[in-house]
Amino acid sequence: EKLQGWALLADEHCRFVETREDLFRTTYADATPEIKAVKGGETIPLLMGERHDKARRFHMKLLSPVAVEAVRQAHIRPVIDWLLDRVLPSGKADLALDMAYQLPTRMILSMFGLDWKNDDLVNSIHDHHNTIVEWIGRRNPGGELGQRGLAASEALNDILRPAILDRRQNPSDDLISAIWEKAPVEYGPIDEKDVQAICRELLF
């Protein structure tokens, strides 16, 4: 009653709600231009219907079990080893802050072919995401927090944009290059904003 909502606990009920867009709407079904801007573009949570299905199919292929095993060896283990090497000399660590909080962002940056060892870069990404999470948690307000959310989003775009543009002309073996190559199979023709939205969602 306090939340004025329902909690669905049975698999069959969850499936029913998730597959009936004619009856149940997503949080971002009527996303404003401001919401799209803060979220980084037309990200998966903002899509509905066939567009959402196409995006989901692409992500499932991008992160298939075979692909994830390759990621484990090339991007997860090296980051974990590097993080462990940083804390071992002291003989102690806060496993939440020193390991768990660090791993996802650094792993995705490694997959993007960006400098995942750069503490300033990682900390700025965390700060920008924390601002966006606060904006989401307060139900997308305008005013000062809205402006901070937009500024954080644009800062994240600025971090990603050079690599996105470069990989279009100079593909490599990183995830951004894979998005340029493989996303059109599901999405059709794509541009910088489409790749940016996919990258923003993965980074978030």
BAFI-3210 file (N, C-alpha, C; in Angstrom, 3 decimals, decimal comma, padded with zeros to 6 digits):
// residues 204
n [1|2|3|4|5|6|7|8|9|10|11|12|13|14|15|16|17|18|19|20|21|22|23|24|25|26|27|28|29|30|31|32|33|34|35|36|37|38|39|40|41|42|43|44|45|46|47|48|49|50|51|52|53|54|55|56|57|58|59|60|61|62|63|64|65|66|67|68|69|70|71|72|73|74|75|76|77|78|79|80|81|82|83|84|85|86|87|88|89|90|91|92|93|94|95|96|97|98|99|100|101|102|103|104|105|106|107|108|109|110|111|112|113|114|115|116|117|118|119|120|121|122|123|124|125|126|127|128|129|130|131|132|133|134|135|136|137|138|139|140|141|142|143|144|145|146|147|148|149|150|151|152|153|154|155|156|157|158|159|160|161|162|163|164|165|166|167|168|169|170|171|172|173|174|175|176|177|178|179|180|181|182|183|184|185|186|187|188|189|190|191|192|193|194|195|196|197|198|199|200|201|202|203|204]
n.u [000,823|001,989|003,736|001,938|001,512|001,946|003,506|004,989|005,452|005,419|006,618|004,992|003,268|005,025|006,027|003,676|003,141|005,487|005,281|003,009|002,500|000,323|-001,259|000,338|002,552|005,886|008,211|009,325|007,680|006,555|008,723|010,286|012,031|014,076|014,428|015,346|017,723|019,200|019,391|021,014|020,215|018,280|017,987|017,759|015,791|014,016|012,765|010,074|007,875|008,513|010,943|012,199|012,403|014,182|016,480|016,990|017,451|019,826|021,583|021,570|022,898|025,311|026,324|026,508|026,820|029,248|030,585|030,811|032,547|034,912|035,187|035,581|038,198|039,723|039,068|037,851|039,346|041,980|041,425|040,550|042,890|044,612|043,342|043,552|046,337|046,747|045,757|046,955|049,595|049,009|047,744|045,116|041,663|038,789|036,354|034,043|034,299|036,924|037,035|034,464|032,988|034,662|035,128|032,986|032,808|035,474|035,850|034,006|035,051|037,506|036,562|035,563|037,890|039,120|040,914|041,142|042,587|042,816|042,365|041,185|039,470|037,718|036,645|035,330|033,358|031,884|030,971|029,370|027,432|026,318|025,064|023,114|021,675|020,633|018,969|017,163|016,111|014,724|012,608|012,992|013,349|013,098|014,762|017,632|018,774|017,925|019,373|021,938|021,828|021,591|024,035|025,819|025,211|025,981|028,686|029,451|028,855|030,799|033,084|032,830|032,403|034,726|035,969|033,865|033,477|036,010|036,229|034,414|035,671|038,097|038,079|038,519|039,377|037,599|034,652|033,094|033,684|032,578|029,897|029,355|029,713|027,939|025,423|023,706|022,488|020,290|019,171|019,022|020,163|022,550|023,640|025,914|024,552|022,966|024,892|026,095|023,982|023,734|026,256|026,188|024,179|025,320|027,581|026,373]
n.v [-001,206|001,199|001,721|001,905|-000,023|-003,188|-006,273|-008,694|-012,085|-014,606|-016,593|-016,962|-014,774|-012,600|-013,026|-012,638|-009,890|-008,770|-009,391|-008,251|-005,566|-004,184|-003,962|-003,274|-000,700|000,469|002,167|004,242|004,746|007,022|008,743|011,869|014,357|015,311|013,200|011,207|012,389|012,504|009,788|008,969|008,647|006,673|004,295|000,807|000,560|002,569|001,804|000,253|-002,432|-003,767|-002,490|-002,627|-005,402|-005,993|-004,665|-006,049|-008,633|-008,158|-007,482|-009,898|-011,553|-010,215|-010,595|-013,384|-016,776|-017,895|-015,569|-014,283|-015,946|-015,445|-012,772|-013,061|-014,079|-012,147|-009,649|-009,624|-011,251|-010,023|-007,441|-008,034|-009,251|-007,049|-005,287|-006,783|-006,841|-004,229|-004,064|-006,058|-005,468|-004,001|-005,827|-005,893|-005,157|-003,306|-005,066|-004,392|-001,646|-001,574|-003,673|-004,897|-002,577|-001,409|-003,186|-003,601|-001,160|-000,775|-003,142|-002,897|-000,607|-001,664|-003,542|-001,748|-000,783|001,326|003,377|001,601|001,530|004,050|005,993|008,531|008,755|006,568|007,261|009,640|008,700|007,117|009,168|010,693|008,792|008,344|010,792|010,665|008,420|009,446|011,387|009,742|008,309|010,261|010,615|011,900|014,853|018,382|021,511|022,272|019,700|018,375|019,776|019,092|016,360|016,318|017,517|015,622|013,470|014,451|014,722|012,054|011,244|012,733|011,407|008,951|009,531|010,186|007,642|006,188|007,476|007,094|004,267|003,743|004,430|003,177|000,215|-002,145|-004,822|-004,452|-003,832|-001,652|-001,469|-003,912|-003,388|-001,418|-003,071|-005,287|-004,506|-003,384|-005,636|-006,324|-003,816|-002,399|000,274|002,226|005,008|007,408|008,211|005,990|004,009|005,264|005,234|002,482|001,939|003,616|002,403|-000,107|000,703|001,920]
n.w [000,000|000,708|-001,394|-003,389|-005,405|-007,170|-006,262|-008,128|-007,876|-008,959|-011,647|-013,939|-013,783|-013,973|-016,559|-018,008|-017,598|-018,677|-021,362|-022,376|-023,744|-024,540|-022,349|-020,148|-019,367|-019,960|-017,766|-019,180|-021,347|-022,487|-022,969|-022,556|-024,558|-022,859|-021,029|-022,774|-023,539|-021,116|-020,557|-022,575|-025,180|-027,508|-025,718|-024,643|-022,452|-023,171|-025,457|-027,292|-028,311|-031,580|-032,036|-029,553|-029,330|-031,427|-030,541|-028,194|-029,174|-030,527|-028,412|-027,037|-028,843|-028,981|-026,452|-026,106|-024,760|-025,797|-026,627|-024,163|-022,770|-024,117|-023,417|-020,692|-020,548|-021,920|-020,866|-018,273|-016,409|-016,647|-015,594|-012,982|-011,980|-012,069|-010,293|-007,929|-007,649|-006,918|-004,309|-002,823|-001,729|000,624|002,165|002,877|002,048|000,977|-000,172|-001,498|-002,335|-003,420|-005,211|-006,239|-006,925|-008,725|-010,833|-012,931|-014,504|-015,348|-016,761|-018,904|-020,141|-020,932|-022,792|-024,635|-025,626|-024,374|-021,938|-019,322|-016,987|-016,048|-013,396|-012,966|-015,143|-014,691|-012,178|-012,836|-014,573|-012,782|-011,061|-012,817|-013,503|-010,986|-010,558|-012,569|-011,704|-009,322|-010,396|-011,796|-009,628|-008,298|-009,887|-012,392|-012,258|-013,134|-013,152|-011,077|-010,587|-012,839|-014,795|-013,991|-014,495|-017,296|-017,949|-016,933|-018,559|-021,084|-020,631|-020,411|-023,012|-024,334|-023,503|-024,788|-027,500|-029,229|-029,562|-030,673|-033,154|-034,259|-034,469|-036,415|-038,776|-038,457|-037,737|-035,059|-032,794|-030,776|-028,678|-029,504|-032,229|-032,992|-032,557|-034,528|-036,735|-036,423|-035,410|-037,462|-038,610|-037,058|-036,405|-038,776|-040,954|-039,165|-037,110|-035,607|-033,254|-032,652|-032,053|-029,915|-028,040|-027,547|-026,466|-024,210|-022,690|-022,135|-020,685|-018,511]
ca.u [000,000|002,861|004,272|000,806|001,803|001,873|004,743|004,730|006,428|005,350|007,194|003,942|002,745|006,063|006,030|002,463|003,317|006,597|004,961|001,734|002,637|-001,001|-001,884|001,270|003,475|007,179|008,408|009,723|006,864|006,340|009,937|010,442|013,380|015,027|014,717|016,187|019,049|019,908|019,647|022,046|019,626|017,213|018,505|016,785|014,623|013,118|012,184|008,919|007,451|009,496|012,248|012,784|012,739|015,389|017,608|017,254|018,070|021,212|022,354|021,719|023,954|026,563|026,794|026,178|027,745|030,560|031,207|031,115|033,744|036,038|035,283|036,150|039,647|040,395|038,731|037,491|040,496|043,042|041,014|040,578|044,296|045,166|042,765|044,160|047,728|046,752|045,423|047,760|050,683|048,528|047,277|043,692|040,888|037,334|036,023|032,970|034,810|038,176|036,893|033,151|032,583|035,596|035,198|032,118|033,171|036,776|035,678|033,362|036,035|038,445|035,861|035,447|039,212|039,479|041,932|040,443|043,448|042,834|041,497|040,412|038,401|036,752|035,954|034,409|032,214|031,079|030,316|028,307|026,353|025,641|024,167|021,983|020,876|019,870|017,917|016,158|015,486|013,797|011,571|013,321|012,951|013,777|015,524|019,082|019,139|017,733|020,513|023,093|021,668|021,925|025,474|026,493|025,004|026,806|030,070|029,635|028,905|032,106|034,074|032,658|032,278|035,929|036,175|032,779|033,766|037,232|036,019|033,647|036,629|039,249|037,607|039,509|038,756|036,897|033,196|032,507|033,801|031,604|028,565|029,245|029,651|026,882|024,113|022,798|021,754|019,008|018,645|019,040|021,231|022,770|024,535|026,656|023,654|022,562|026,024|026,243|022,936|024,091|027,423|025,777|023,427|026,273|028,416|025,542]
ca.v [000,000|002,367|001,966|002,012|-000,869|-004,628|-007,056|-009,963|-013,046|-015,855|-016,491|-016,815|-013,408|-011,718|-013,217|-012,028|-008,436|-008,413|-009,646|-007,628|-004,114|-003,587|-003,770|-002,730|000,229|000,623|003,440|005,284|004,616|008,356|009,479|013,206|014,588|015,448|011,852|010,545|013,013|012,076|008,349|008,719|008,383|005,670|003,088|-000,287|000,797|003,545|001,248|-000,621|-003,163|-004,418|-001,850|-003,206|-006,798|-005,988|-004,271|-007,139|-009,721|-007,786|-007,594|-011,314|-012,069|-009,540|-011,153|-014,808|-017,542|-018,001|-014,245|-013,963|-016,687|-014,680|-011,575|-013,482|-014,221|-010,951|-008,391|-009,741|-011,725|-009,002|-006,355|-008,565|-009,403|-005,709|-004,765|-007,522|-006,384|-002,919|-004,152|-007,075|-004,953|-003,530|-006,980|-005,783|-004,449|-003,212|-005,803|-003,696|-000,440|-001,794|-004,709|-005,010|-001,281|-001,051|-004,150|-003,457|-000,023|-001,028|-004,225|-002,369|000,260|-002,564|-004,075|-000,641|-000,396|002,579|003,265|001,145|001,709|005,473|006,218|009,757|008,436|005,686|008,026|010,602|007,918|006,799|010,391|011,049|007,814|008,591|011,931|010,192|007,538|010,320|011,999|008,707|007,986|011,338|010,639|012,771|016,249|019,431|022,358|022,103|018,297|018,066|020,319|018,260|015,102|016,570|017,769|014,341|012,670|014,984|014,399|010,649|011,220|013,270|010,361|007,858|009,965|010,027|006,232|005,773|008,006|006,476|002,864|003,681|004,516|002,312|-000,871|-002,952|-006,018|-004,050|-003,945|-000,566|-001,898|-004,985|-002,767|-000,847|-004,138|-006,280|-003,942|-003,200|-006,867|-006,236|-002,458|-001,706|001,287|002,900|006,160|007,658|008,274|004,624|003,354|005,932|004,750|001,118|002,037|004,218|001,413|-001,101|001,330|002,194]
ca.w [000,000|000,782|-002,736|-004,312|-006,549|-006,971|-006,355|-008,802|-007,383|-009,727|-012,988|-014,953|-013,713|-014,517|-018,008|-018,551|-017,603|-019,562|-022,776|-022,771|-023,811|-024,752|-021,047|-019,167|-020,008|-019,304|-017,077|-020,126|-022,556|-023,058|-022,614|-023,109|-025,097|-021,761|-020,522|-023,771|-023,505|-019,914|-020,660|-023,588|-026,494|-027,573|-025,095|-024,580|-021,592|-023,771|-026,666|-027,119|-029,500|-032,440|-031,862|-028,349|-029,631|-032,254|-029,691|-027,251|-029,937|-030,801|-027,180|-026,718|-029,711|-028,629|-025,187|-026,090|-023,911|-026,435|-026,562|-022,769|-022,388|-024,653|-022,576|-019,412|-020,659|-022,459|-020,196|-016,860|-015,629|-016,535|-014,695|-011,621|-011,582|-011,857|-009,053|-006,819|-007,496|-006,246|-002,887|-002,138|-000,885|001,923|002,925|003,207|001,024|001,055|-001,392|-002,219|-002,995|-004,146|-006,236|-006,886|-007,485|-009,783|-011,929|-014,111|-015,356|-015,972|-017,722|-020,110|-020,793|-021,609|-023,970|-025,596|-026,097|-023,724|-020,898|-018,117|-015,822|-015,738|-012,240|-013,146|-016,080|-014,025|-011,130|-013,460|-015,056|-011,604|-010,598|-013,764|-013,363|-009,710|-010,781|-013,370|-010,844|-008,424|-011,219|-012,026|-008,350|-007,921|-010,929|-013,522|-012,045|-013,882|-012,243|-010,955|-010,756|-014,258|-015,521|-013,646|-015,211|-018,701|-018,042|-016,715|-019,765|-022,165|-020,302|-020,787|-024,480|-024,739|-023,258|-025,748|-028,899|-030,068|-029,898|-031,570|-034,488|-034,760|-034,841|-037,668|-039,870|-038,178|-036,875|-034,362|-032,231|-029,560|-028,689|-030,301|-033,629|-033,188|-032,648|-035,880|-037,730|-036,252|-035,072|-038,606|-038,923|-036,357|-036,365|-040,052|-040,978|-037,882|-037,139|-034,371|-032,100|-032,325|-031,398|-028,627|-027,138|-027,154|-025,583|-022,950|-021,921|-021,648|-019,665|-017,336]
c.u [000,860|003,396|003,176|001,076|001,670|003,271|004,392|005,834|006,441|005,882|006,114|003,375|003,743|006,105|004,824|002,631|004,377|006,234|003,663|001,837|001,300|-001,708|-000,979|002,331|004,790|007,267|008,647|008,911|006,651|007,530|010,004|011,826|014,432|015,415|015,635|017,607|019,842|020,275|020,679|021,511|018,538|017,748|017,391|015,587|013,605|012,383|010,996|008,678|008,608|010,876|012,955|013,222|014,028|016,621|017,983|017,926|019,540|022,078|022,574|022,813|025,309|027,185|026,357|027,151|029,143|031,300|031,636|032,357|034,997|036,275|035,938|037,682|040,343|040,180|038,425|038,698|041,616|042,686|041,057|042,018|044,911|044,650|043,357|045,588|047,790|046,528|046,319|048,876|050,231|048,020|045,823|042,985|039,436|036,833|034,882|033,548|036,012|038,048|035,543|032,711|033,437|035,449|034,287|032,539|034,484|036,680|035,060|034,306|037,071|037,824|035,717|036,801|039,659|040,395|041,308|041,295|043,482|041,849|040,632|039,228|037,317|035,965|034,966|033,177|031,299|030,312|029,149|027,134|025,600|024,669|022,927|021,079|020,044|018,710|016,797|015,377|014,495|012,746|011,757|012,908|013,673|014,659|016,996|019,501|018,950|018,892|021,784|023,032|022,036|023,421|026,266|026,384|025,896|028,283|030,388|029,705|030,269|033,217|034,032|032,789|033,554|036,164|035,105|033,061|034,994|036,987|035,192|034,582|037,777|038,833|038,755|038,795|037,991|035,385|032,538|032,567|032,781|030,190|028,361|029,031|028,363|025,497|023,190|022,002|020,377|018,366|018,346|020,154|021,336|023,697|025,189|025,755|023,184|023,668|026,243|025,220|023,257|025,258|027,043|025,042|024,366|027,142|027,654|025,302]
c.v [001,260|002,737|002,207|001,221|-002,327|-005,223|-008,402|-010,949|-014,342|-015,625|-016,244|-015,399|-012,408|-011,805|-012,529|-010,516|-008,023|-008,532|-009,001|-006,108|-003,425|-003,298|-003,043|-001,897|000,279|002,004|004,574|005,240|005,960|009,254|010,824|013,338|014,718|014,080|011,121|011,095|012,531|010,603|008,008|008,404|007,337|004,342|002,055|000,012|001,768|002,994|000,344|-001,376|-003,796|-003,806|-002,408|-004,642|-006,879|-005,667|-005,402|-008,310|-009,420|-007,944|-009,062|-011,952|-011,501|-010,168|-012,609|-015,552|-017,670|-016,671|-013,912|-014,720|-015,983|-013,416|-011,917|-013,510|-012,909|-009,701|-008,521|-010,156|-010,681|-007,867|-006,829|-008,707|-008,048|-005,104|-005,474|-007,062|-005,050|-003,045|-005,135|-006,502|-004,505|-004,676|-006,910|-004,997|-004,346|-003,838|-005,158|-002,534|-000,721|-002,808|-004,608|-003,710|-000,915|-001,922|-003,849|-002,333|-000,279|-002,139|-003,720|-001,434|-000,575|-003,127|-003,017|-000,246|000,935|002,311|002,895|001,270|003,157|005,773|007,463|009,507|007,611|006,448|009,026|009,881|007,554|008,026|010,767|010,075|008,003|009,765|011,481|009,278|008,366|010,962|011,004|008,430|009,035|011,589|011,763|014,231|017,196|020,220|022,034|020,648|017,852|018,560|019,525|016,923|015,239|016,783|016,480|013,466|013,147|014,705|012,946|010,501|011,692|012,238|009,307|008,285|009,790|008,580|005,744|006,230|007,336|005,057|002,718|003,666|003,520|001,176|-001,671|-004,192|-005,704|-004,080|-002,851|-000,915|-002,988|-004,433|-002,167|-001,946|-004,954|-005,703|-003,770|-004,441|-006,838|-004,865|-001,889|-000,668|002,020|004,088|006,308|007,634|006,883|003,890|003,955|005,407|003,338|001,138|002,609|003,209|000,357|-000,525|001,566|000,930]
c.w [000,000|-000,595|-003,764|-005,592|-006,179|-007,044|-006,966|-008,438|-008,191|-011,143|-014,040|-014,963|-014,304|-016,038|-018,657|-018,665|-018,621|-021,040|-023,245|-022,735|-024,050|-023,426|-020,044|-019,869|-019,237|-018,660|-018,071|-021,421|-023,253|-022,734|-023,323|-023,743|-024,010|-021,212|-021,488|-023,734|-022,295|-019,987|-021,728|-024,960|-026,398|-027,038|-024,927|-023,667|-022,196|-024,985|-026,343|-028,421|-030,254|-032,281|-030,626|-028,613|-030,442|-031,401|-028,749|-027,970|-030,202|-029,562|-026,797|-027,568|-029,314|-027,385|-025,043|-025,174|-024,501|-026,345|-025,140|-022,292|-022,901|-023,829|-021,244|-019,475|-021,032|-021,615|-018,701|-016,020|-015,537|-015,580|-013,247|-011,131|-011,253|-010,554|-007,836|-006,563|-006,762|-004,739|-002,131|-001,266|000,503|002,788|003,336|002,113|001,439|-000,244|-002,176|-003,025|-003,898|-005,275|-006,966|-007,567|-008,694|-011,030|-013,125|-015,051|-016,077|-017,018|-019,022|-020,859|-021,540|-022,873|-025,056|-026,195|-025,532|-022,530|-019,560|-016,857|-015,331|-014,602|-012,402|-014,084|-015,400|-012,967|-011,724|-013,994|-013,892|-011,112|-011,512|-013,648|-012,045|-009,824|-011,536|-012,547|-009,864|-009,179|-011,493|-010,742|-007,884|-009,003|-011,927|-013,331|-012,993|-012,927|-012,226|-011,183|-012,201|-015,102|-015,242|-014,370|-016,675|-018,879|-017,860|-017,953|-020,904|-021,904|-020,659|-022,301|-024,980|-024,545|-024,370|-027,201|-029,725|-030,494|-030,868|-032,996|-035,089|-035,250|-036,101|-038,866|-039,706|-037,240|-036,279|-033,825|-030,952|-029,765|-029,525|-031,788|-033,944|-033,315|-034,031|-036,920|-037,646|-035,978|-036,278|-038,982|-038,284|-036,495|-037,750|-040,016|-039,636|-038,069|-035,773|-033,140|-031,675|-031,568|-030,020|-027,623|-026,645|-026,167|-024,223|-022,078|-021,342|-020,534|-018,385|-016,526]
res [e|k|l|q|g|w|a|l|l|a|d|e|h|c|r|f|v|e|t|r|e|d|l|f|r|t|t|y|a|d|a|t|p|e|i|k|a|v|k|g|g|e|t|i|p|l|l|m|g|e|r|h|d|k|a|r|r|f|h|m|k|l|l|s|p|v|a|v|e|a|v|r|q|a|h|i|r|p|v|i|d|w|l|l|d|r|v|l|p|s|g|k|a|d|l|a|l|d|m|a|y|q|l|p|t|r|m|i|l|s|m|f|g|l|d|w|k|n|d|d|l|v|n|s|i|h|d|h|h|n|t|i|v|e|w|i|g|r|r|n|p|g|g|e|l|g|q|r|g|l|a|a|s|e|a|l|n|d|i|l|r|p|a|i|l|d|r|r|q|n|p|s|d|d|l|i|s|a|i|w|e|k|a|p|v|e|y|g|p|i|d|e|k|d|v|q|a|i|c|r|e|l|l|f]
***
